Amino acid sequence: MWHVQDNLMSPARKADSDLDRLIDEIIVDAYDEDEQLMGFEVAFDEGADFPCPGTVVGEEVEVVSVSVKNHRRELVATCKRGGRKYDVALLDTDVRGNSATSRLIAAYRRWLGY
């Protein structure tokens, strides 16, 4: 027997489809993975709110930006702690940004398959 509730999308599936739409917007004009990564860099540059708090290996930091650095094939978070700047893989950084920043991080993680 078919029920109306059986056809409703679960909150997790809705969140996944929202992230999939965001990813599609970010990579729409990209021809390969390098260009897709650059699309994410632009999305963070235009849509994220930095600086924001975060942690790296349990230490409090201030996340000041996200970008592609030194031809690495990943996004890197530039973090400040104690007056010094450090570049850390975004995936190794627990960023506690606003909802737009958190949504971009979730989309990046999903695009990578995490």
All heavy atoms as an XYZ file, in Angstrom:
900
protein
N       0.842     -1.177      0.000
C       0.000      0.000      0.000
C       0.887      1.241      0.000
O       1.842      1.327      0.738
C      -0.918     -0.042      1.218
C      -1.787      1.166      1.360
S      -2.839      1.034      2.800
C      -4.391      1.118      2.008
N       0.550      2.186     -0.842
C       1.322      3.411     -0.969
C       0.785      4.456     -0.004
O      -0.412      4.659      0.116
C       1.211      3.899     -2.414
C       2.099      5.061     -2.698
C       3.419      5.018     -2.952
C       1.724      6.426     -2.767
N       3.909      6.260     -3.187
C       2.869      7.169     -3.069
C       0.537      7.126     -2.595
C       2.878      8.533     -3.208
C       0.546      8.491     -2.738
C       1.715      9.176     -3.042
N       1.690      5.133      0.707
C       1.316      6.205      1.636
C       2.010      7.490      1.204
O       3.126      7.454      0.704
C       1.768      5.877      3.060
C       1.124      4.656      3.612
N      -0.164      4.638      4.065
C       1.594      3.387      3.768
C      -0.461      3.428      4.491
N       0.592      2.645      4.317
N       1.367      8.600      1.437
C       1.945      9.897      1.091
C       3.290     10.075      1.785
O       4.251     10.545      1.195
C       0.973     11.050      1.458
C       1.644     12.390      1.277
C      -0.279     10.953      0.610
N       3.392      9.659      3.039
C       4.635      9.841      3.781
C       5.787      9.064      3.168
O       6.933      9.458      3.295
C       4.454      9.416      5.241
C       3.638     10.403      6.024
C       3.559      9.997      7.476
O       3.671      8.832      7.816
N       3.363     10.982      8.332
N       5.522      7.969      2.488
C       6.583      7.193      1.860
C       7.295      7.983      0.775
O       8.442      7.704      0.446
C       6.023      5.904      1.249
C       5.517      4.939      2.297
O       5.946      5.054      3.461
O       4.685      4.081      1.945
N       6.621      8.962      0.215
C       7.175      9.733     -0.884
C       7.925     10.981     -0.414
O       8.540     11.661     -1.216
C       6.041     10.126     -1.839
C       6.561     10.534     -3.194
O       7.613     10.088     -3.611
N       5.822     11.383     -3.861
N       7.861     11.317      0.862
C       8.532     12.512      1.370
C      10.024     12.272      1.483
O      10.471     11.189      1.826
C       7.964     12.906      2.734
C       6.496     13.340      2.737
C       6.062     13.648      4.163
C       6.280     14.546      1.851
N      10.790     13.304      1.206
C      12.235     13.206      1.280
C      12.675     13.378      2.729
O      12.236     14.307      3.405
C      12.858     14.293      0.393
C      14.325     14.116      0.166
S      15.016     15.367     -0.930
C      14.268     14.924     -2.476
N      13.550     12.506      3.200
C      14.059     12.617      4.563
C      14.934     13.861      4.664
O      15.478     14.335      3.667
C      14.871     11.387      4.935
O      16.108     11.400      4.244
N      15.104     14.417      5.879
C      15.961     15.603      6.035
C      17.386     15.364      5.535
O      17.982     16.248      4.937
C      15.938     15.860      7.540
C      14.649     15.268      8.012
C      14.426     14.070      7.125
N      17.926     14.168      5.756
C      19.291     13.880      5.298
C      19.365     13.892      3.774
O      20.301     14.437      3.191
C      19.768     12.542      5.851
N      18.378     13.294      3.114
C      18.375     13.278      1.640
C      18.172     14.672      1.076
O      18.745     15.019      0.056
C      17.307     12.330      1.121
C      17.710     10.879      1.372
C      16.825      9.970      0.639
N      16.803     10.375     -0.758
C      16.830      9.535     -1.770
N      16.876      8.253     -1.554
N      16.787      9.960     -3.011
N      17.349     15.503      1.756
C      17.150     16.874      1.306
C      18.458     17.652      1.428
O      18.837     18.391      0.524
C      16.046     17.559      2.103
C      15.805     18.990      1.639
C      14.617     19.606      2.312
C      14.314     21.006      1.907
N      15.237     21.740      1.098
N      19.163     17.468      2.550
C      20.447     18.144      2.738
C      21.430     17.715      1.656
O      22.155     18.549      1.099
C      21.012     17.854      4.129
N      21.452     16.410      1.331
C      22.333     15.919      0.281
C      21.986     16.552     -1.060
O      22.875     16.966     -1.801
C      22.237     14.395      0.159
C      22.879     13.667      1.330
O      23.590     14.309      2.127
O      22.661     12.451      1.433
N      20.705     16.636     -1.380
C      20.325     17.214     -2.677
C      20.618     18.715     -2.699
O      20.995     19.245     -3.744
C      18.877     16.894     -3.018
O      17.980     17.806     -2.514
N      20.480     19.402     -1.563
C      20.845     20.822     -1.494
C      22.345     21.001     -1.743
O      22.760     21.906     -2.469
C      20.478     21.421     -0.133
C      18.982     21.601      0.044
O      18.227     21.504     -0.951
O      18.557     21.830      1.200
N      23.158     20.124     -1.144
C      24.600     20.197     -1.364
C      24.942     19.867     -2.814
O      25.820     20.502     -3.401
C      25.345     19.255     -0.420
C      25.400     19.681      1.041
C      26.144     18.632      1.869
C      26.046     21.044      1.203
N      24.253     18.888     -3.389
C      24.496     18.543     -4.792
C      24.194     19.728     -5.706
O      24.939     19.993     -6.662
C      23.659     17.330     -5.210
C      24.164     16.036     -4.594
O      25.341     15.980     -4.159
O      23.370     15.079     -4.529
N      23.129     20.467     -5.416
C      22.800     21.665     -6.212
C      23.888     22.728     -6.054
O      24.280     23.370     -7.028
C      21.440     22.217     -5.815
C      20.280     21.495     -6.490
C      18.980     22.252     -6.376
N      18.521     22.411     -5.005
C      17.870     21.481     -4.307
N      17.597     20.316     -4.862
N      17.491     21.701     -3.063
N      24.365     22.919     -4.822
C      25.424     23.894     -4.591
C      26.694     23.485     -5.344
O      27.336     24.314     -5.995
C      25.713     24.034     -3.094
C      26.861     24.975     -2.711
C      26.634     26.384     -3.235
C      27.051     24.983     -1.201
N      27.052     22.216     -5.283
C      28.227     21.728     -6.010
C      28.060     21.981     -7.505
O      28.983     22.467     -8.168
C      28.467     20.235     -5.721
C      28.893     20.046     -4.268
C      29.508     19.656     -6.673
C      28.845     18.604     -3.784
N      26.878     21.687     -8.034
C      26.623     21.930     -9.461
C      26.809     23.398     -9.820
O      27.365     23.725    -10.875
C      25.217     21.472     -9.851
C      25.076     19.959     -9.889
O      26.106     19.247     -9.921
O      23.917     19.490     -9.869
N      26.361     24.306     -8.950
C      26.539     25.743     -9.189
C      28.017     26.114     -9.195
O      28.457     26.931    -10.000
C      25.833     26.555     -8.103
C      24.330     26.536     -8.167
C      23.698     27.233     -6.964
O      24.375     28.068     -6.318
O      22.532     26.932     -6.653
N      28.784     25.516     -8.274
C      30.197     25.858     -8.136
C      31.017     25.364     -9.323
O      31.915     26.055     -9.796
C      30.749     25.285     -6.810
C      30.133     26.043     -5.624
C      32.278     25.356     -6.763
C      30.404     25.410     -4.271
N      30.702     24.181     -9.839
C      31.540     23.580    -10.884
C      30.930     23.664    -12.283
O      31.437     23.045    -13.209
C      31.885     22.117    -10.532
C      30.641     21.226    -10.532
C      32.620     22.041     -9.203
C      30.940     19.749    -10.370
N      29.892     24.448    -12.448
C      29.131     24.483    -13.699
C      29.993     24.716    -14.937
O      29.769     24.103    -15.967
C      27.977     25.508    -13.623
C      28.488     26.930    -13.544
C      27.030     25.333    -14.796
N      30.972     25.569    -14.885
C      31.771     25.895    -16.063
C      33.132     25.199    -16.083
O      33.974     25.526    -16.922
C      31.991     27.409    -16.150
C      30.701     28.153    -16.449
O      29.861     27.597    -17.188
O      30.524     29.269    -15.933
N      33.351     24.269    -15.174
C      34.655     23.605    -15.068
C      34.752     22.432    -16.039
O      33.800     21.676    -16.206
C      34.872     23.126    -13.642
N      35.916     22.291    -16.658
C      36.142     21.210    -17.615
C      36.822     19.996    -16.993
O      36.747     18.909    -17.527
C      36.973     21.709    -18.796
C      36.206     22.686    -19.645
C      36.459     24.048    -19.566
C      35.208     22.244    -20.504
C      35.740     24.950    -20.341
C      34.485     23.132    -21.279
C      34.764     24.477    -21.195
O      34.048     25.372    -21.953
N      37.545     20.189    -15.889
C      38.237     19.073    -15.249
C      38.301     19.312    -13.739
O      37.809     20.331    -13.247
C      39.631     18.865    -15.845
C      40.543     20.083    -15.720
O      40.336     20.921    -14.811
O      41.478     20.205    -16.528
N      38.909     18.382    -13.020
C      38.948     18.492    -11.553
C      39.732     19.702    -11.084
O      39.384     20.306    -10.066
C      39.516     17.219    -10.942
C      38.538     16.066    -10.986
C      39.048     14.840    -10.244
O      40.122     14.895     -9.605
O      38.354     13.817    -10.301
N      40.788     20.081    -11.787
C      41.552     21.268    -11.390
C      40.684     22.518    -11.465
O      40.714     23.362    -10.566
C      42.795     21.440    -12.267
C      43.854     20.391    -11.988
O      43.872     19.830    -10.872
O      44.669     20.124    -12.896
N      39.904     22.638    -12.533
C      39.013     23.789    -12.667
C      37.880     23.720    -11.644
O      37.427     24.756    -11.155
C      38.464     23.873    -14.085
C      39.496     24.324    -15.088
C      38.922     24.574    -16.469
O      37.683     24.597    -16.632
O      39.725     24.747    -17.407
N      37.411     22.530    -11.315
C      36.392     22.393    -10.277
C      36.942     22.866     -8.933
O      36.263     23.588     -8.199
C      35.915     20.944    -10.184
C      35.125     20.500    -11.391
C      34.749     19.034    -11.353
O      34.970     18.337    -10.371
N      34.168     18.551    -12.448
N      38.187     22.481     -8.626
C      38.819     22.928     -7.382
C      38.932     24.449     -7.362
O      38.659     25.090     -6.336
C      40.190     22.276     -7.235
C      40.944     22.571     -5.951
C      40.169     22.085     -4.726
C      42.330     21.929     -5.994
N      39.299     25.028     -8.496
C      39.373     26.490     -8.574
C      37.988     27.111     -8.376
O      37.867     28.180     -7.783
C      39.970     26.931     -9.913
C      41.412     26.468    -10.139
S      42.548     26.951     -8.823
C      42.591     28.693     -9.074
N      36.952     26.432     -8.849
C      35.590     26.902     -8.614
C      35.277     26.950     -7.129
O      34.639     27.897     -6.652
N      35.736     25.949     -6.392
C      35.540     25.971     -4.940
C      36.323     27.110     -4.301
O      35.840     27.775     -3.385
C      35.917     24.620     -4.306
C      34.786     23.646     -4.293
C      34.652     22.718     -5.300
C      33.837     23.664     -3.279
C      33.595     21.813     -5.314
C      32.782     22.787     -3.275
C      32.645     21.850     -4.292
N      37.541     27.367     -4.790
C      38.328     28.477     -4.258
C      37.578     29.792     -4.446
O      37.477     30.609     -3.520
C      39.696     28.533     -4.940
C      40.571     29.659     -4.418
C      41.924     29.698     -5.102
O      41.997     29.513     -6.346
O      42.909     29.936     -4.386
N      37.020     30.001     -5.624
C      36.251     31.220     -5.909
C      35.010     31.280     -5.019
O      34.677     32.337     -4.475
C      35.871     31.295     -7.404
C      34.862     32.398     -7.670
C      37.115     31.479     -8.260
N      34.336     30.142     -4.847
C      33.129     30.113     -3.999
C      33.466     30.514     -2.571
O      32.712     31.274     -1.941
C      32.491     28.724     -4.037
N      34.599     30.034     -2.039
C      34.997     30.431     -0.689
C      35.368     31.905     -0.647
O      35.026     32.614      0.302
C      36.165     29.570     -0.184
C      35.731     28.297      0.466
C      35.652     27.125     -0.261
C      35.374     28.267      1.814
C      35.235     25.935      0.325
C      34.954     27.092      2.413
C      34.885     25.927      1.676
N      36.043     32.376     -1.677
C      36.444     33.778     -1.733
C      35.227     34.703     -1.736
O      35.206     35.734     -1.070
C      37.313     34.021     -2.960
C      37.916     35.409     -2.984
O      38.454     35.840     -1.937
O      37.853     36.068     -4.044
N      34.189     34.299     -2.480
C      33.005     35.144     -2.619
C      31.932     34.904     -1.558
O      31.176     35.811     -1.238
C      32.388     34.936     -4.003
C      33.272     35.420     -5.128
C      32.715     35.115     -6.503
O      31.694     34.387     -6.606
O      33.310     35.591     -7.491
N      31.843     33.674     -1.018
C      30.702     33.357     -0.175
C      30.976     33.049      1.283
O      30.055     33.021      2.084
N      32.236     32.828      1.634
C      32.548     32.496      3.026
C      32.833     33.768      3.815
O      33.189     34.797      3.244
C      33.743     31.557      3.089
N      32.675     33.667      5.111
C      32.880     34.814      5.990
C      34.097     34.555      6.874
O      34.014     33.816      7.860
C      31.626     35.041      6.838
C      31.681     36.330      7.624
O      32.420     37.245      7.236
O      30.982     36.417      8.652
N      35.229     35.144      6.489
C      36.469     35.003      7.258
C      36.869     36.351      7.800
O      36.544     37.361      7.215
C      37.593     34.448      6.371
C      37.336     33.052      5.896
C      37.128     32.789      4.548
C      37.294     32.000      6.786
C      36.895     31.505      4.104
C      37.062     30.712      6.352
C      36.859     30.459      5.011
N      37.578     36.423      8.896
C      38.069     35.321      9.715
C      36.960     34.706     10.574
O      35.944     35.339     10.838
C      39.138     35.967     10.589
C      38.715     37.386     10.715
C      38.010     37.722      9.420
N      37.217     33.459     10.979
C      36.304     32.768     11.878
C      37.114     31.804     12.750
O      38.243     31.467     12.401
C      35.200     32.050     11.107
S      35.780     30.738     10.034
N      36.548     31.377     13.858
C      37.286     30.473     14.741
C      37.361     29.063     14.176
O      36.534     28.660     13.349
C      36.466     30.495     16.039
C      35.095     30.896     15.623
C      35.247     31.758     14.409
N      38.355     28.333     14.630
C      38.504     26.942     14.241
C      39.497     26.256     15.149
O      40.053     26.873     16.066
N      39.707     24.980     14.894
C      40.728     24.227     15.622
C      41.510     23.372     14.632
O      40.978     22.911     13.626
C      40.132     23.311     16.710
O      39.160     22.457     16.123
C      39.492     24.097     17.832
N      42.776     23.196     14.951
C      43.663     22.305     14.208
C      44.383     21.470     15.254
O      45.002     22.028     16.171
C      44.683     23.090     13.351
C      45.654     22.146     12.660
C      43.971     23.976     12.340
N      44.288     20.173     15.153
C      44.823     19.217     16.129
C      44.559     19.667     17.576
O      45.437     19.638     18.429
C      46.317     18.885     15.903
C      46.528     18.143     14.623
C      47.193     20.121     15.968
N      43.327     20.096     17.807
C      42.902     20.469     19.145
C      43.307     21.861     19.606
O      42.950     22.277     20.703
N      44.027     22.594     18.795
C      44.469     23.943     19.149
C      43.570     24.980     18.494
O      43.251     24.877     17.315
C      45.926     24.168     18.695
C      46.921     23.256     19.363
C      47.086     23.533     20.850
O      46.982     24.714     21.263
O      47.315     22.570     21.597
N      43.176     25.981     19.264
C      42.342     27.058     18.740
C      43.139     27.905     17.752
O      44.301     28.244     17.998
C      41.842     27.954     19.883
C      40.886     27.267     20.841
C      39.562     26.889     20.193
O      39.037     27.682     19.383
O      39.056     25.794     20.506
N      42.506     28.223     16.623
C      43.109     29.074     15.596
C      42.062     30.039     15.078
O      40.871     29.885     15.340
C      43.674     28.245     14.417
C      44.798     27.333     14.868
C      42.582     27.467     13.704
N      42.520     31.012     14.331
C      41.640     31.895     13.588
C      41.841     31.560     12.113
O      42.962     31.653     11.601
C      41.995     33.359     13.857
C      41.138     34.335     13.097
C      41.547     35.776     13.354
O      42.752     36.083     13.311
O      40.642     36.581     13.585
N      40.782     31.111     11.459
C      40.860     30.779     10.041
C      40.640     32.078      9.269
O      39.596     32.718      9.407
C      39.819     29.712      9.654
C      39.941     29.363      8.177
C      39.965     28.470     10.534
N      41.647     32.462      8.475
C      41.571     33.754      7.792
C      41.224     33.642      6.315
O      40.750     34.613      5.721
C      42.873     34.578      7.981
C      43.051     34.943      9.444
C      44.081     33.851      7.462
N      41.445     32.473      5.705
C      41.090     32.303      4.300
C      41.157     30.837      3.903
O      41.710     30.018      4.626
C      42.013     33.122      3.390
O      43.334     32.614      3.442
N      40.588     30.549      2.736
C      40.681     29.220      2.130
C      41.066     29.432      0.674
O      40.472     30.263     -0.017
C      39.342     28.457      2.238
C      39.354     27.216      1.373
C      39.042     28.097      3.680
N      42.077     28.688      0.204
C      42.537     28.839     -1.166
C      43.318     27.606     -1.597
O      43.542     26.697     -0.811
C      43.415     30.088     -1.298
O      44.556     29.971     -0.463
N      43.741     27.612     -2.853
C      44.648     26.600     -3.372
C      46.041     27.213     -3.291
O      46.258     28.311     -3.778
C      44.303     26.228     -4.833
C      45.299     25.219     -5.377
C      42.886     25.689     -4.923
N      46.980     26.505     -2.673
C      48.333     27.052     -2.500
C      49.373     26.099     -3.050
O      49.228     24.881     -2.939
C      48.629     27.260     -1.011
C      47.697     28.254     -0.371
C      48.462     29.282      0.321
C      47.456     30.222      0.962
N      48.005     31.423      1.342
N      50.430     26.653     -3.588
C      51.608     25.892     -4.006
C      51.259     24.691     -4.868
O      51.810     23.605     -4.693
C      52.413     25.438     -2.788
C      52.870     26.605     -1.949
O      53.171     27.668     -2.474
N      52.915     26.426     -0.646
N      50.324     24.866     -5.759
C      49.939     23.819     -6.708
C      49.452     22.544     -6.019
O      49.532     21.465     -6.580
C      51.096     23.504     -7.667
C      51.589     24.716     -8.380
N      50.842     25.357     -9.335
C      52.735     25.426     -8.256
C      51.517     26.404     -9.780
N      52.660     26.465     -9.144
N      48.982     22.664     -4.797
C      48.393     21.504     -4.126
C      47.040     21.239     -4.747
O      46.349     22.152     -5.169
C      48.266     21.772     -2.625
C      49.629     21.792     -1.942
C      49.548     22.198     -0.510
N      48.849     21.210      0.307
C      48.865     21.236      1.630
N      49.530     22.178      2.270
N      48.210     20.339      2.315
N      46.627     20.011     -4.773
C      45.354     19.640     -5.389
C      44.287     19.511     -4.318
O      43.539     18.535     -4.289
C      45.520     18.367     -6.185
C      46.534     18.571     -7.317
C      46.550     17.430     -8.207
N      45.319     17.509     -8.987
C      45.162     16.947    -10.152
N      46.126     16.265    -10.664
N      44.026     17.048    -10.793
N      44.254     20.491     -3.429
C      43.266     20.540     -2.361
C      43.145     21.976     -1.881
O      44.001     22.801     -2.145
C      43.676     19.634     -1.198
C      44.941     20.102     -0.498
C      45.377     19.202      0.632
O      44.517     18.535      1.235
O      46.572     19.167      0.921
N      42.077     22.239     -1.154
C      41.928     23.554     -0.545
C      42.712     23.596      0.759
O      42.750     22.617      1.507
C      40.460     23.863     -0.283
C      39.611     24.107     -1.521
C      38.155     24.369     -1.121
C      40.139     25.265     -2.350
N      43.307     24.738      1.005
C      44.141     24.951      2.177
C      43.545     26.088      2.994
O      43.174     27.130      2.445
C      45.589     25.299      1.748
C      46.445     25.682      2.935
C      46.201     24.137      0.980
N      43.458     25.881      4.304
C      43.012     26.938      5.211
C      44.243     27.664      5.741
O      45.174     27.023      6.233
C      42.217     26.342      6.373
N      44.248     28.976      5.616
C      45.302     29.768      6.232
C      44.803     30.155      7.621
O      43.735     30.773      7.749
C      45.641     31.011      5.400
O      46.097     30.580      4.113
C      46.717     31.855      6.062
N      45.565     29.745      8.639
C      45.152     29.936     10.029
C      46.184     30.782     10.766
O      47.374     30.722     10.470
C      45.036     28.580     10.733
S      43.914     27.428      9.922
N      45.697     31.567     11.714
C      46.579     32.359     12.565
C      46.499     31.828     13.988
O      45.415     31.494     14.471
C      46.163     33.829     12.558
C      46.602     34.570     11.327
C      46.130     35.997     11.294
C      46.536     36.793     12.503
N      46.127     38.197     12.425
N      47.651     31.780     14.636
C      47.724     31.426     16.053
C      49.007     32.049     16.598
O      50.084     31.865     16.040
C      47.749     29.922     16.247
C      47.891     29.523     17.704
C      47.713     28.019     17.882
N      48.104     27.587     19.197
C      47.401     27.758     20.304
N      46.244     28.381     20.237
N      47.843     27.330     21.458
N      48.852     32.779     17.684
C      50.020     33.376     18.321
C      50.810     34.304     17.422
O      52.030     34.337     17.479
N      50.129     35.042     16.558
C      50.805     35.995     15.691
C      51.460     35.389     14.469
O      52.073     36.096     13.680
N      51.356     34.072     14.283
C      51.951     33.404     13.120
C      50.861     32.816     12.249
O      49.789     32.470     12.731
C      52.890     32.300     13.588
C      54.057     32.880     14.393
C      55.138     31.906     14.652
N      55.721     31.459     13.379
C      56.474     30.393     13.276
N      56.743     29.656     14.334
N      56.966     30.031     12.108
N      51.156     32.682     10.955
C      50.215     32.087     10.002
C      50.712     30.705      9.596
O      51.916     30.490      9.433
C      50.063     32.958      8.763
C      49.250     34.200      8.982
C      49.011     34.912      7.672
C      48.146     36.132      7.891
N      47.890     36.841      6.638
N      49.746     29.819      9.424
C      50.033     28.448      9.019
C      49.053     28.039      7.929
O      47.886     28.407      7.982
C      49.857     27.479     10.203
C      50.701     27.835     11.399
C      50.201     28.668     12.400
C      51.994     27.342     11.522
C      50.972     28.998     13.499
C      52.774     27.670     12.616
C      52.262     28.497     13.604
O      53.029     28.825     14.683
N      49.524     27.265      6.973
C      48.654     26.696      5.951
C      48.407     25.230      6.297
O      49.360     24.467      6.484
C      49.294     26.802      4.564
C      49.356     28.232      4.070
O      48.491     29.038      4.472
O      50.256     28.548      3.273
N      47.131     24.872      6.395
C      46.728     23.528      6.793
C      45.651     23.054      5.819
O      44.790     23.842      5.413
C      46.151     23.540      8.234
C      45.746     22.159      8.679
C      47.133     24.167      9.211
N      45.678     21.788      5.452
C      44.621     21.250      4.590
C      43.266     21.572      5.212
O      43.071     21.394      6.420
C      44.784     19.745      4.422
N      42.355     22.060      4.394
C      41.024     22.412      4.904
C      40.375     21.219      5.604
O      39.722     21.380      6.626
C      40.137     22.929      3.773
C      38.711     23.308      4.166
C      38.695     24.407      5.229
C      37.924     23.742      2.943
N      40.572     20.021      5.063
C      39.964     18.832      5.672
C      40.530     18.531      7.053
O      39.900     17.815      7.828
C      40.142     17.615      4.760
C      39.381     17.669      3.452
C      39.674     16.413      2.637
C      37.892     17.825      3.669
N      41.710     19.061      7.375
C      42.321     18.856      8.691
C      41.987     19.984      9.666
O      42.530     20.042     10.761
C      43.838     18.735      8.565
C      44.252     17.491      7.809
O      43.474     16.515      7.799
O      45.357     17.492      7.229
N      41.115     20.878      9.252
C      40.760     22.053     10.044
C      39.283     21.980     10.407
O      38.438     21.750      9.550
C      41.012     23.337      9.218
O      42.334     23.297      8.686
C      40.839     24.580     10.059
N      38.990     22.166     11.679
C      37.596     22.223     12.122
C      37.196     23.701     12.159
O      37.531     24.417     13.109
C      37.437     21.582     13.505
C      36.016     21.629     14.008
O      35.086     21.778     13.193
O      35.826     21.532     15.238
N      36.539     24.136     11.103
C      36.160     25.544     10.962
C      34.781     25.738     11.563
O      33.847     25.014     11.250
C      36.156     25.971      9.475
C      35.784     27.433      9.337
C      37.507     25.679      8.839
N      34.645     26.735     12.432
C      33.350     27.048     13.041
C      32.866     28.401     12.506
O      32.797     29.381     13.222
C      33.480     27.049     14.560
C      33.839     25.672     15.124
C      33.839     25.614     16.631
N      34.677     26.610     17.281
C      35.997     26.488     17.482
N      36.635     25.427     17.050
N      36.657     27.432     18.109
N      32.535     28.378     11.226
C      32.088     29.599     10.562
C      30.583     29.728     10.572
O      29.868     28.903     11.136
N      30.108     30.768      9.911
C      28.664     30.990      9.815
C      28.048     29.922      8.907
O      28.742     29.058      8.373
C      28.364     32.411      9.323
C      28.817     32.649      7.890
O      29.222     31.750      7.164
N      28.746     33.895      7.476
N      26.753     29.980      8.704
C      26.069     28.925      7.946
C      26.540     28.854      6.492
O      26.672     27.759      5.935
C      24.554     29.105      8.020
O      24.165     30.331      7.442
N      26.815     29.987      5.861
C      27.277     29.970      4.467
C      28.647     29.298      4.367
O      28.887     28.489      3.465
C      27.345     31.388      3.906
N      29.536     29.611      5.295
C      30.865     29.004      5.312
C      30.764     27.511      5.582
O      31.401     26.697      4.899
C      31.749     29.688      6.372
O      31.777     31.097      6.104
C      33.158     29.143      6.366
N      29.956     27.129      6.543
C      29.767     25.708      6.875
C      29.169     24.945      5.707
O      29.550     23.795      5.444
C      28.867     25.571      8.106
O      29.484     26.158      9.221
N      28.267     25.561      4.991
C      27.641     24.920      3.826
C      28.668     24.696      2.713
O      28.683     23.641      2.068
C      26.483     25.795      3.342
C      25.640     25.166      2.285
C      24.364     25.994      2.078
N      23.632     25.442      0.962
C      23.392     26.078     -0.171
N      23.798     27.322     -0.337
N      22.729     25.497     -1.140
N      29.558     25.662      2.489
C      30.610     25.493      1.490
C      31.559     24.363      1.878
O      31.975     23.567      1.028
C      31.384     26.798      1.305
C      30.684     27.880      0.500
C      31.431     29.205      0.607
C      30.537     27.456     -0.956
N      31.899     24.277      3.152
C      32.781     23.199      3.616
C      32.100     21.851      3.426
O      32.721     20.890      2.955
C      33.200     23.423      5.081
C      34.121     24.649      5.170
C      33.882     22.182      5.657
C      34.383     25.141      6.565
N      30.824     21.766      3.757
C      30.077     20.515      3.568
C      30.032     20.131      2.092
O      30.186     18.953      1.736
C      28.671     20.643      4.143
N      29.849     21.110      1.207
C      29.820     20.830     -0.238
C      31.187     20.361     -0.721
O      31.281     19.414     -1.508
C      29.379     22.075     -1.006
N      32.241     20.995     -0.235
C      33.597     20.589     -0.612
C      33.864     19.156     -0.163
O      34.370     18.340     -0.928
C      34.614     21.564     -0.003
C      36.060     21.185     -0.237
C      36.593     21.158     -1.520
C      36.890     20.867      0.826
C      37.927     20.799     -1.738
C      38.214     20.530      0.628
C      38.724     20.514     -0.662
O      40.052     20.167     -0.871
N      33.521     18.838      1.066
C      33.702     17.475      1.581
C      32.911     16.470      0.738
O      33.402     15.395      0.404
C      33.306     17.384      3.052
C      34.228     18.156      3.973
C      33.808     18.017      5.440
N      33.944     16.647      5.901
C      35.100     16.089      6.302
N      36.199     16.806      6.296
N      35.135     14.838      6.703
N      31.682     16.799      0.388
C      30.863     15.897     -0.420
C      31.455     15.726     -1.813
O      31.485     14.613     -2.348
C      29.428     16.430     -0.502
C      28.478     15.514     -1.248
C      27.049     15.936     -1.031
N      26.133     15.138     -1.802
C      25.693     13.938     -1.445
N      26.077     13.410     -0.299
N      24.849     13.267     -2.205
N      31.934     16.820     -2.413
C      32.551     16.749     -3.735
C      33.760     15.814     -3.711
O      33.985     15.061     -4.667
C      32.963     18.157     -4.170
C      33.706     18.227     -5.464
C      33.193     18.039     -6.715
C      35.092     18.515     -5.639
N      34.195     18.204     -7.650
C      35.366     18.496     -7.020
C      36.130     18.806     -4.755
C      36.629     18.751     -7.532
C      37.392     19.061     -5.271
C      37.623     19.030     -6.650
N      34.495     15.815     -2.598
C      35.659     14.924     -2.454
C      35.258     13.483     -2.130
O      36.087     12.586     -2.183
C      36.584     15.443     -1.361
C      37.388     16.690     -1.699
C      38.103     17.195     -0.465
C      38.364     16.411     -2.832
N      33.995     13.283     -1.751
C      33.537     11.935     -1.420
C      33.590     11.589      0.049
O      33.523     10.430      0.425
N      33.711     12.597      0.903
C      33.748     12.363      2.365
C      32.379     12.467      2.958
O      31.584     13.234      2.646
C      34.671     13.357      3.054
C      36.125     13.094      2.756
C      36.786     13.796      1.774
C      36.820     12.117      3.461
C      38.129     13.550      1.491
C      38.154     11.870      3.181
C      38.803     12.597      2.195
O      40.110     12.358      1.913
